[in-house]
Amino acid sequence: MDIQPIFSFLKELKENNNKEWFAANKKRFDACRVTFAELVDELISHLATQDEAFEGLTPKECIFRIYRDVRFSKDKTPYKTSFSACIAPGGRKSSQAIRYFHLEPGNTILAGGIYQPDADRLKKIRQEIDYNADGLKAVLEDKAFKAYFDGLNGDKLKRPPKGYDAEHPDVELLKFKSYTVFYNVKDDDVLSSGFIGKTQEVFDRLSPFNAYLNEAIAE
């Protein structure tokens, strides 16, 4: 599957982020969207072979719109300069841990976990860490996992969350506001013939991490 046309389109869009240019290049966008949907469908199919919860999931349920919501943003450019998808049972509206697929020249990201969970889910994740931090540590320190992920990413509280002491042995894990991990892919690798296989492998390595989070929020 040729990703180069997507990269070419996105690079030009970044330099011409306006409605006039986009309208003139709408057919190119439509072709890129079809290719991206095919990529997402291939990833869904792979995940469905391992977890029946992914069966029946469609790319349409997972892919984010390219149109930006500029109502509350100082940046009024109308379009995102990436194609992205949230792959999880329930698609982009899922409350479960996700696999995030972000395709963008110079910033392609494969990620997993739960980003900015609501208060109820965040409380449950912290309770699970309090009860079973060793389970999360085992995932984060696993050699196969560390081949792609450097540990948890994102903002942390400056002080321990309410209900937890500063001397808690796992206080630094408890301080996270999101429980996510990221892997950045170089452009040359994205454009190589092995990109989809590599993405499938990275998403496979996310399974224990997502399973830990899903078990936590299910309780």
C-alpha positions, 0 to 999 in steps of 0.5 A: 500500500503506497503511503507516499501520496498521503505524505505528499498531500499532507505536506502541501496541506501544511503549507496551504491550510485554507479552504480554497486550496483544500477545495481544489485538492478535494479529489486528492484528499478523498483518495488519501482518505480511502488509502488510510481507511484501508490501512486502518481496516488491515490493522483492525483485521489483525487485532480481530484475529487475537481479540473477538472484541474487534470483530465488526469494527469499521474504519469509519468508527475509528477515523477522526475527521480532518476538519479542526474545531476552531471555536475555542482555539487561537489557531484558526487553520481549518484542517489537521495536517495528519490522518489519525484513528482510535482503534478500540472496541467502540471506535473513537468513542470507546472508553477502553484503552485504545491503540492510536494510529497517527500518520503525519510527515515527521510526526507519525505516532503509534500509541496506546492506553487511556488519554485524560480519563474522566475522574471515575476511570482515573480513580479506578486506575489509581486504585489498581496501581495502589493494589497491584503496581507490580502488574503495571511495572512488569508490563512497563519493564518487559523487554519486548515492550521496552523495545518500542516504549520508553515508559509512561508519557504525559502530564503529572500532578505536582503533589500526590493525588487526593487520598495518597501519601507522598511516601507511597512507594508508587507515588510517581505512577499515581501522579500521572493524569493520563496512562499512555505510551508512544512510539515515534516512527521515522518517515523512511520506515513509514514509507517502507514496505514493512510499515504495516507489519511493524505497526501490527507488531507494535500494537501487539506489544501494547496488549498487556498494557491495555489489558491492565488498564481495561481490567482496572476500569472494569472493576 
